[in-house]
Amino acid sequence: VTYMKRQIRNPLCGIVFSRKLLENTELGIEQKQLLDTGTQCQRQLSKILDDSDLDCITDGYLDLEM
């Protein structure tokens, strides 16, 4: 599970970097909405990666908050 978390976190860092670069450019309304959606998805993934309890995952039990 630790390996999987690391493998998910690596591309997530690239997404965050790209998002920060795009935030400083001129974007249309639809592009801003897509960027905001990407930001929300990135935050949710980060929360899952940071909050997960390895013992619960190993036991097959994990509570996620929406």
N, CA, C and O atoms as a CHARMM CRD file, in Angstrom:
* protein
*
  264
    1    1 VAL  N      0.82800  -1.18600   0.00000 PROA 1      0.00000
    2    1 VAL  CA     0.00000   0.00000   0.00000 PROA 1      0.00000
    3    1 VAL  C      0.87500   1.25300   0.00000 PROA 1      0.00000
    4    1 VAL  O      0.55900   2.23200  -0.67600 PROA 1      0.00000
    5    2 THR  N      1.95800   1.22400   0.74600 PROA 2      0.00000
    6    2 THR  CA     2.86700   2.36700   0.77300 PROA 2      0.00000
    7    2 THR  C      3.44000   2.62900  -0.60500 PROA 2      0.00000
    8    2 THR  O      3.56200   3.78200  -1.01900 PROA 2      0.00000
    9    3 TYR  N      3.79100   1.57900  -1.31300 PROA 3      0.00000
   10    3 TYR  CA     4.31500   1.71700  -2.66700 PROA 3      0.00000
   11    3 TYR  C      3.27000   2.36100  -3.58000 PROA 3      0.00000
   12    3 TYR  O      3.59600   3.25000  -4.36700 PROA 3      0.00000
   13    4 MET  N      2.02500   1.91500  -3.47700 PROA 4      0.00000
   14    4 MET  CA     0.95300   2.47400  -4.30400 PROA 4      0.00000
   15    4 MET  C      0.72900   3.94900  -3.98600 PROA 4      0.00000
   16    4 MET  O      0.53100   4.75600  -4.89400 PROA 4      0.00000
   17    5 LYS  N      0.75900   4.30200  -2.70900 PROA 5      0.00000
   18    5 LYS  CA     0.58900   5.70000  -2.32200 PROA 5      0.00000
   19    5 LYS  C      1.69300   6.55800  -2.92200 PROA 5      0.00000
   20    5 LYS  O      1.43100   7.65900  -3.40800 PROA 5      0.00000
   21    6 ARG  N      2.91800   6.06400  -2.89100 PROA 6      0.00000
   22    6 ARG  CA     4.05400   6.80600  -3.45600 PROA 6      0.00000
   23    6 ARG  C      3.90100   6.95700  -4.96300 PROA 6      0.00000
   24    6 ARG  O      4.18900   8.01600  -5.52100 PROA 6      0.00000
   25    7 GLN  N      3.44700   5.89200  -5.61800 PROA 7      0.00000
   26    7 GLN  CA     3.28000   5.93300  -7.07100 PROA 7      0.00000
   27    7 GLN  C      2.15600   6.87400  -7.48600 PROA 7      0.00000
   28    7 GLN  O      2.20400   7.43900  -8.57900 PROA 7      0.00000
   29    8 ILE  N      1.16200   7.05100  -6.65400 PROA 8      0.00000
   30    8 ILE  CA     0.08600   7.99500  -6.93300 PROA 8      0.00000
   31    8 ILE  C      0.55000   9.42200  -6.64400 PROA 8      0.00000
   32    8 ILE  O      0.20300  10.34900  -7.37500 PROA 8      0.00000
   33    9 ARG  N      1.32300   9.59500  -5.59100 PROA 9      0.00000
   34    9 ARG  CA     1.76700  10.93100  -5.18700 PROA 9      0.00000
   35    9 ARG  C      2.71900  11.55300  -6.20800 PROA 9      0.00000
   36    9 ARG  O      2.67600  12.76500  -6.42000 PROA 9      0.00000
   37   10 ASN  N      3.56800  10.76300  -6.83900 PROA 10     0.00000
   38   10 ASN  CA     4.53400  11.31400  -7.79500 PROA 10     0.00000
   39   10 ASN  C      3.85700  12.05700  -8.94600 PROA 10     0.00000
   40   10 ASN  O      4.20300  13.21500  -9.18200 PROA 10     0.00000
   41   11 PRO  N      2.90500  11.45400  -9.68100 PROA 11     0.00000
   42   11 PRO  CA     2.25300  12.22100 -10.74500 PROA 11     0.00000
   43   11 PRO  C      1.38100  13.34700 -10.20100 PROA 11     0.00000
   44   11 PRO  O      1.17000  14.35200 -10.87900 PROA 11     0.00000
   45   12 LEU  N      0.87800  13.18400  -8.99100 PROA 12     0.00000
   46   12 LEU  CA     0.07000  14.23000  -8.38900 PROA 12     0.00000
   47   12 LEU  C      0.89700  15.50400  -8.19400 PROA 12     0.00000
   48   12 LEU  O      0.38100  16.60900  -8.36100 PROA 12     0.00000
   49   13 CYS  N      2.16400  15.35300  -7.84600 PROA 13     0.00000
   50   13 CYS  CA     3.05100  16.51300  -7.70700 PROA 13     0.00000
   51   13 CYS  C      3.20700  17.22600  -9.04900 PROA 13     0.00000
   52   13 CYS  O      3.24700  18.45600  -9.09100 PROA 13     0.00000
   53   14 GLY  N      3.29600  16.48200 -10.12900 PROA 14     0.00000
   54   14 GLY  CA     3.37900  17.08100 -11.45600 PROA 14     0.00000
   55   14 GLY  C      2.11200  17.82300 -11.82200 PROA 14     0.00000
   56   14 GLY  O      2.17000  18.87600 -12.45800 PROA 14     0.00000
   57   15 ILE  N      0.96400  17.28600 -11.42800 PROA 15     0.00000
   58   15 ILE  CA    -0.31300  17.95000 -11.69400 PROA 15     0.00000
   59   15 ILE  C     -0.39100  19.26400 -10.92700 PROA 15     0.00000
   60   15 ILE  O     -0.83600  20.27500 -11.47000 PROA 15     0.00000
   61   16 VAL  N      0.03200  19.25500  -9.68500 PROA 16     0.00000
   62   16 VAL  CA     0.01900  20.47300  -8.86600 PROA 16     0.00000
   63   16 VAL  C      0.93100  21.52300  -9.49000 PROA 16     0.00000
   64   16 VAL  O      0.55800  22.69300  -9.57900 PROA 16     0.00000
   65   17 PHE  N      2.11200  21.12000  -9.92000 PROA 17     0.00000
   66   17 PHE  CA     3.06200  22.04700 -10.54100 PROA 17     0.00000
   67   17 PHE  C      2.45500  22.66700 -11.80000 PROA 17     0.00000
   68   17 PHE  O      2.53300  23.88100 -11.99300 PROA 17     0.00000
   69   18 SER  N      1.85700  21.84600 -12.64900 PROA 18     0.00000
   70   18 SER  CA     1.24300  22.33600 -13.88600 PROA 18     0.00000
   71   18 SER  C      0.07800  23.27300 -13.59000 PROA 18     0.00000
   72   18 SER  O     -0.09400  24.29500 -14.25400 PROA 18     0.00000
   73   19 ARG  N     -0.71600  22.91800 -12.59200 PROA 19     0.00000
   74   19 ARG  CA    -1.85000  23.76200 -12.21600 PROA 19     0.00000
   75   19 ARG  C     -1.38700  25.13000 -11.76000 PROA 19     0.00000
   76   19 ARG  O     -1.98100  26.14100 -12.13400 PROA 19     0.00000
   77   20 LYS  N     -0.33300  25.17600 -10.95500 PROA 20     0.00000
   78   20 LYS  CA     0.18100  26.45400 -10.46500 PROA 20     0.00000
   79   20 LYS  C      0.70700  27.31100 -11.60700 PROA 20     0.00000
   80   20 LYS  O      0.55100  28.53200 -11.58800 PROA 20     0.00000
   81   21 LEU  N      1.32500  26.68700 -12.59900 PROA 21     0.00000
   82   21 LEU  CA     1.78300  27.43700 -13.76700 PROA 21     0.00000
   83   21 LEU  C      0.60100  28.01100 -14.54000 PROA 21     0.00000
   84   21 LEU  O      0.63700  29.16600 -14.96600 PROA 21     0.00000
   85   22 LEU  N     -0.44000  27.21500 -14.72200 PROA 22     0.00000
   86   22 LEU  CA    -1.61300  27.65100 -15.47600 PROA 22     0.00000
   87   22 LEU  C     -2.39100  28.75700 -14.76600 PROA 22     0.00000
   88   22 LEU  O     -2.99100  29.60900 -15.42000 PROA 22     0.00000
   89   23 GLU  N     -2.38600  28.74900 -13.44600 PROA 23     0.00000
   90   23 GLU  CA    -3.13100  29.75400 -12.69300 PROA 23     0.00000
   91   23 GLU  C     -2.63600  31.16300 -12.99500 PROA 23     0.00000
   92   23 GLU  O     -3.40300  32.11900 -12.87800 PROA 23     0.00000
   93   24 ASN  N     -1.38200  31.31000 -13.37700 PROA 24     0.00000
   94   24 ASN  CA    -0.78900  32.61900 -13.62700 PROA 24     0.00000
   95   24 ASN  C     -0.90300  33.05100 -15.08700 PROA 24     0.00000
   96   24 ASN  O     -0.26700  34.02800 -15.48600 PROA 24     0.00000
   97   25 THR  N     -1.69500  32.34900 -15.88800 PROA 25     0.00000
   98   25 THR  CA    -1.86600  32.71200 -17.29100 PROA 25     0.00000
   99   25 THR  C     -3.29100  33.20300 -17.51400 PROA 25     0.00000
  100   25 THR  O     -4.16400  33.04700 -16.66000 PROA 25     0.00000
  101   26 GLU  N     -3.50100  33.79800 -18.68200 PROA 26     0.00000
  102   26 GLU  CA    -4.84600  34.25500 -19.03000 PROA 26     0.00000
  103   26 GLU  C     -5.65500  33.05800 -19.51400 PROA 26     0.00000
  104   26 GLU  O     -5.29700  32.40100 -20.49100 PROA 26     0.00000
  105   27 LEU  N     -6.74800  32.79100 -18.81500 PROA 27     0.00000
  106   27 LEU  CA    -7.59600  31.65500 -19.14700 PROA 27     0.00000
  107   27 LEU  C     -9.01900  32.13300 -19.41000 PROA 27     0.00000
  108   27 LEU  O     -9.46700  33.13600 -18.85600 PROA 27     0.00000
  109   28 GLY  N     -9.70900  31.40200 -20.25600 PROA 28     0.00000
  110   28 GLY  CA   -11.12000  31.66900 -20.48500 PROA 28     0.00000
  111   28 GLY  C    -11.94700  31.12100 -19.33500 PROA 28     0.00000
  112   28 GLY  O    -11.42400  30.45000 -18.44500 PROA 28     0.00000
  113   29 ILE  N    -13.23300  31.40900 -19.36000 PROA 29     0.00000
  114   29 ILE  CA   -14.13200  30.97900 -18.27900 PROA 29     0.00000
  115   29 ILE  C    -14.17200  29.45800 -18.16700 PROA 29     0.00000
  116   29 ILE  O    -14.07600  28.91200 -17.06800 PROA 29     0.00000
  117   30 GLU  N    -14.31100  28.78000 -19.29500 PROA 30     0.00000
  118   30 GLU  CA   -14.36000  27.31400 -19.26700 PROA 30     0.00000
  119   30 GLU  C    -13.03500  26.72600 -18.79500 PROA 30     0.00000
  120   30 GLU  O    -13.01700  25.73900 -18.05900 PROA 30     0.00000
  121   31 GLN  N    -11.94400  27.32200 -19.21200 PROA 31     0.00000
  122   31 GLN  CA   -10.63000  26.83900 -18.78600 PROA 31     0.00000
  123   31 GLN  C    -10.44300  27.01100 -17.28600 PROA 31     0.00000
  124   31 GLN  O     -9.86000  26.15000 -16.62700 PROA 31     0.00000
  125   32 LYS  N    -10.93800  28.12900 -16.74300 PROA 32     0.00000
  126   32 LYS  CA   -10.85300  28.35000 -15.29400 PROA 32     0.00000
  127   32 LYS  C    -11.68800  27.32200 -14.54300 PROA 32     0.00000
  128   32 LYS  O    -11.28200  26.83600 -13.48800 PROA 32     0.00000
  129   33 GLN  N    -12.85900  26.99200 -15.09000 PROA 33     0.00000
  130   33 GLN  CA   -13.70900  25.98600 -14.45400 PROA 33     0.00000
  131   33 GLN  C    -13.01700  24.62200 -14.45500 PROA 33     0.00000
  132   33 GLN  O    -13.06100  23.89900 -13.46000 PROA 33     0.00000
  133   34 LEU  N    -12.38300  24.27600 -15.56800 PROA 34     0.00000
  134   34 LEU  CA   -11.64700  23.00600 -15.63500 PROA 34     0.00000
  135   34 LEU  C    -10.48900  22.99600 -14.64500 PROA 34     0.00000
  136   34 LEU  O    -10.22800  21.97900 -14.00200 PROA 34     0.00000
  137   35 LEU  N     -9.80100  24.11200 -14.52200 PROA 35     0.00000
  138   35 LEU  CA    -8.69300  24.21500 -13.57700 PROA 35     0.00000
  139   35 LEU  C     -9.20200  24.07600 -12.14400 PROA 35     0.00000
  140   35 LEU  O     -8.56900  23.41500 -11.32100 PROA 35     0.00000
  141   36 ASP  N    -10.34600  24.70000 -11.84300 PROA 36     0.00000
  142   36 ASP  CA   -10.93100  24.58000 -10.50800 PROA 36     0.00000
  143   36 ASP  C    -11.33800  23.13700 -10.20300 PROA 36     0.00000
  144   36 ASP  O    -11.14200  22.65500  -9.08800 PROA 36     0.00000
  145   37 THR  N    -11.90300  22.45500 -11.19300 PROA 37     0.00000
  146   37 THR  CA   -12.27000  21.05000 -11.01400 PROA 37     0.00000
  147   37 THR  C    -11.03500  20.20400 -10.74400 PROA 37     0.00000
  148   37 THR  O    -11.04400  19.33900  -9.86800 PROA 37     0.00000
  149   38 GLY  N     -9.98300  20.45700 -11.49400 PROA 38     0.00000
  150   38 GLY  CA    -8.72400  19.74300 -11.27700 PROA 38     0.00000
  151   38 GLY  C     -8.15500  19.99700  -9.89600 PROA 38     0.00000
  152   38 GLY  O     -7.60600  19.09300  -9.26600 PROA 38     0.00000
  153   39 THR  N     -8.28600  21.22400  -9.42800 PROA 39     0.00000
  154   39 THR  CA    -7.80600  21.58200  -8.09000 PROA 39     0.00000
  155   39 THR  C     -8.57100  20.81200  -7.02100 PROA 39     0.00000
  156   39 THR  O     -7.97500  20.30200  -6.07200 PROA 39     0.00000
  157   40 GLN  N     -9.88600  20.72700  -7.17200 PROA 40     0.00000
  158   40 GLN  CA   -10.70900  19.99500  -6.20800 PROA 40     0.00000
  159   40 GLN  C    -10.36100  18.50700  -6.20400 PROA 40     0.00000
  160   40 GLN  O    -10.28600  17.88700  -5.14300 PROA 40     0.00000
  161   41 CYS  N    -10.15200  17.94200  -7.37800 PROA 41     0.00000
  162   41 CYS  CA    -9.77900  16.52100  -7.47100 PROA 41     0.00000
  163   41 CYS  C     -8.42200  16.28200  -6.82600 PROA 41     0.00000
  164   41 CYS  O     -8.22600  15.29200  -6.12200 PROA 41     0.00000
  165   42 GLN  N     -7.49400  17.18500  -7.06500 PROA 42     0.00000
  166   42 GLN  CA    -6.14900  17.06500  -6.48600 PROA 42     0.00000
  167   42 GLN  C     -6.22400  17.11000  -4.95900 PROA 42     0.00000
  168   42 GLN  O     -5.53700  16.34700  -4.28100 PROA 42     0.00000
  169   43 ARG  N     -7.05100  17.99500  -4.42300 PROA 43     0.00000
  170   43 ARG  CA    -7.19000  18.09100  -2.96100 PROA 43     0.00000
  171   43 ARG  C     -7.79800  16.82500  -2.37800 PROA 43     0.00000
  172   43 ARG  O     -7.37900  16.36600  -1.31500 PROA 43     0.00000
  173   44 GLN  N     -8.78400  16.25700  -3.06900 PROA 44     0.00000
  174   44 GLN  CA    -9.40300  15.02100  -2.58400 PROA 44     0.00000
  175   44 GLN  C     -8.40400  13.87200  -2.58100 PROA 44     0.00000
  176   44 GLN  O     -8.33400  13.10800  -1.61900 PROA 44     0.00000
  177   45 LEU  N     -7.63200  13.74900  -3.65700 PROA 45     0.00000
  178   45 LEU  CA    -6.61800  12.69100  -3.70700 PROA 45     0.00000
  179   45 LEU  C     -5.57100  12.88000  -2.62400 PROA 45     0.00000
  180   45 LEU  O     -5.15600  11.91600  -1.98100 PROA 45     0.00000
  181   46 SER  N     -5.14500  14.11500  -2.42000 PROA 46     0.00000
  182   46 SER  CA    -4.15100  14.38900  -1.37800 PROA 46     0.00000
  183   46 SER  C     -4.69100  14.02000  -0.00500 PROA 46     0.00000
  184   46 SER  O     -3.97200  13.46100   0.82300 PROA 46     0.00000
  185   47 LYS  N     -5.96400  14.33600   0.23300 PROA 47     0.00000
  186   47 LYS  CA    -6.56700  14.00000   1.53000 PROA 47     0.00000
  187   47 LYS  C     -6.60500  12.49000   1.73400 PROA 47     0.00000
  188   47 LYS  O     -6.30600  12.00300   2.82400 PROA 47     0.00000
  189   48 ILE  N     -6.97000  11.75400   0.69800 PROA 48     0.00000
  190   48 ILE  CA    -7.00700  10.29400   0.80200 PROA 48     0.00000
  191   48 ILE  C     -5.61100   9.75000   1.08500 PROA 48     0.00000
  192   48 ILE  O     -5.44700   8.86700   1.92800 PROA 48     0.00000
  193   49 LEU  N     -4.61200  10.26800   0.39000 PROA 49     0.00000
  194   49 LEU  CA    -3.24700   9.78600   0.57000 PROA 49     0.00000
  195   49 LEU  C     -2.69800  10.14700   1.94500 PROA 49     0.00000
  196   49 LEU  O     -1.96300   9.36100   2.54300 PROA 49     0.00000
  197   50 ASP  N     -3.04800  11.33100   2.45400 PROA 50     0.00000
  198   50 ASP  CA    -2.51100  11.78900   3.73100 PROA 50     0.00000
  199   50 ASP  C     -3.25800  11.21000   4.93300 PROA 50     0.00000
  200   50 ASP  O     -2.65400  10.98400   5.98200 PROA 50     0.00000
  201   51 ASP  N     -4.56700  10.96700   4.79400 PROA 51     0.00000
  202   51 ASP  CA    -5.38700  10.56100   5.93200 PROA 51     0.00000
  203   51 ASP  C     -5.54400   9.05600   6.09400 PROA 51     0.00000
  204   51 ASP  O     -6.04200   8.60100   7.12400 PROA 51     0.00000
  205   52 SER  N     -5.13500   8.28200   5.11300 PROA 52     0.00000
  206   52 SER  CA    -5.40500   6.85200   5.19000 PROA 52     0.00000
  207   52 SER  C     -4.58300   6.18800   6.29700 PROA 52     0.00000
  208   52 SER  O     -3.40500   6.48400   6.49300 PROA 52     0.00000
  209   53 ASP  N     -5.23400   5.30100   6.99300 PROA 53     0.00000
  210   53 ASP  CA    -4.61900   4.54100   8.07900 PROA 53     0.00000
  211   53 ASP  C     -4.26500   3.16300   7.53800 PROA 53     0.00000
  212   53 ASP  O     -5.15400   2.39300   7.17400 PROA 53     0.00000
  213   54 LEU  N     -2.98000   2.84600   7.48200 PROA 54     0.00000
  214   54 LEU  CA    -2.53500   1.59000   6.88900 PROA 54     0.00000
  215   54 LEU  C     -3.10700   0.36600   7.58900 PROA 54     0.00000
  216   54 LEU  O     -3.38200  -0.64200   6.93900 PROA 54     0.00000
  217   55 ASP  N     -3.28800   0.44000   8.89300 PROA 55     0.00000
  218   55 ASP  CA    -3.85900  -0.70600   9.61200 PROA 55     0.00000
  219   55 ASP  C     -5.29400  -0.96900   9.16600 PROA 55     0.00000
  220   55 ASP  O     -5.69200  -2.12300   9.01000 PROA 55     0.00000
  221   56 CYS  N     -6.07000   0.08600   8.96200 PROA 56     0.00000
  222   56 CYS  CA    -7.45600  -0.08100   8.50600 PROA 56     0.00000
  223   56 CYS  C     -7.49400  -0.65700   7.10100 PROA 56     0.00000
  224   56 CYS  O     -8.33700  -1.50000   6.79400 PROA 56     0.00000
  225   57 ILE  N     -6.58300  -0.20700   6.24700 PROA 57     0.00000
  226   57 ILE  CA    -6.53500  -0.72300   4.87800 PROA 57     0.00000
  227   57 ILE  C     -6.17900  -2.19700   4.89800 PROA 57     0.00000
  228   57 ILE  O     -6.78200  -2.99400   4.17900 PROA 57     0.00000
  229   58 THR  N     -5.20500  -2.56400   5.71500 PROA 58     0.00000
  230   58 THR  CA    -4.78500  -3.95500   5.82600 PROA 58     0.00000
  231   58 THR  C     -5.93100  -4.83200   6.31900 PROA 58     0.00000
  232   58 THR  O     -6.09900  -5.96100   5.85700 PROA 58     0.00000
  233   59 ASP  N     -6.71700  -4.31000   7.25600 PROA 59     0.00000
  234   59 ASP  CA    -7.86900  -5.05300   7.78300 PROA 59     0.00000
  235   59 ASP  C     -9.06200  -5.02700   6.83300 PROA 59     0.00000
  236   59 ASP  O    -10.06600  -5.69100   7.08800 PROA 59     0.00000
  237   60 GLY  N     -8.96500  -4.26800   5.74100 PROA 60     0.00000
  238   60 GLY  CA   -10.06100  -4.19300   4.78500 PROA 60     0.00000
  239   60 GLY  C    -11.14000  -3.21400   5.19100 PROA 60     0.00000
  240   60 GLY  O    -12.28700  -3.34500   4.76300 PROA 60     0.00000
  241   61 TYR  N    -10.79000  -2.23000   6.01500 PROA 61     0.00000
  242   61 TYR  CA   -11.77400  -1.27600   6.50200 PROA 61     0.00000
  243   61 TYR  C    -11.17800   0.12100   6.42400 PROA 61     0.00000
  244   61 TYR  O    -10.12100   0.38500   6.99700 PROA 61     0.00000
  245   62 LEU  N    -11.86200   1.01900   5.71000 PROA 62     0.00000
  246   62 LEU  CA   -11.40600   2.40300   5.59100 PROA 62     0.00000
  247   62 LEU  C    -12.61000   3.28900   5.41500 PROA 62     0.00000
  248   62 LEU  O    -13.41900   3.05400   4.51800 PROA 62     0.00000
  249   63 ASP  N    -12.75600   4.31200   6.25600 PROA 63     0.00000
  250   63 ASP  CA   -13.84500   5.28300   6.14500 PROA 63     0.00000
  251   63 ASP  C    -13.34500   6.49900   5.39000 PROA 63     0.00000
  252   63 ASP  O    -12.30500   7.06400   5.72900 PROA 63     0.00000
  253   64 LEU  N    -14.09000   6.90400   4.36100 PROA 64     0.00000
  254   64 LEU  CA   -13.78400   8.11300   3.61100 PROA 64     0.00000
  255   64 LEU  C    -14.88700   9.11400   3.82700 PROA 64     0.00000
  256   64 LEU  O    -16.06300   8.75000   3.83300 PROA 64     0.00000
  257   65 GLU  N    -14.53100  10.36300   4.00300 PROA 65     0.00000
  258   65 GLU  CA   -15.51600  11.42300   4.14700 PROA 65     0.00000
  259   65 GLU  C    -15.64400  12.15300   2.83000 PROA 65     0.00000
  260   65 GLU  O    -14.64500  12.45600   2.17700 PROA 65     0.00000
  261   66 MET  N    -16.87500  12.43600   2.43900 PROA 66     0.00000
  262   66 MET  CA   -17.12500  13.16000   1.19200 PROA 66     0.00000
  263   66 MET  C    -17.26900  14.63200   1.48500 PROA 66     0.00000
  264   66 MET  O    -17.48500  15.42600   0.57000 PROA 66     0.00000
